[in-house]
């Protein structure tokens, strides 16, 4: 077979596979058999955890006894709540710094009297506290609650569920918060400081 014939055959193959304009660079290659379609598998959404069981008379009595023995002595009596101030603080404490018991203040806001009353009830409820917790203690929030006969200052780590009911004390005497108490306090601070609480929780 002559070279000219081979060249003609090759040129015919290229033109047959092109788009009709004779441009080999625009040849569309088609497989000799249909390729199977690829379906991307999307995992189902995670199943939410079941809600906690409702408290029983026994569990409420146990929580009340724990609260009276462990937490109540550290919460001063304030009487009727009159005002409350929420703070966002930095965790680096310095006695030389002005702020909330040595914690520099990032932001603050004042609650209404009704909000102060609700907060006082939350901090005085046994269900707000837990027997134990684990993780870091990096406080980022604080509360001042004023009543007609006293004042309550607390520092909070809402990521790992701790409360320091004696921030004026140099030794941090932190106490664990329950899931319920933490979620209630987080919701309160999220309403007061929405931008600051648009970040995910972390637990160590």
Buried (B, 14 or more C-beta within 10 A) or exposed (E): EEEEEEEEEEEEEEBEEBEEEEEEEEBEEEEEEEEEEEEEEEEEEEEEEEEEEEBEEEEEEBBBEBBEEBBBEBBBEBEEBBBBBBBBBBEEBEEEBEBBBBBBBBEBBEBEEEBBBBBBEBBBBBBBBBEEBEBEBBBBBBBBBBBEEEEBBBBBBBBBBBBBBBBEEEEEEBBBBBEBBBEBBBEBBBEBBEEBBEEEEEEE
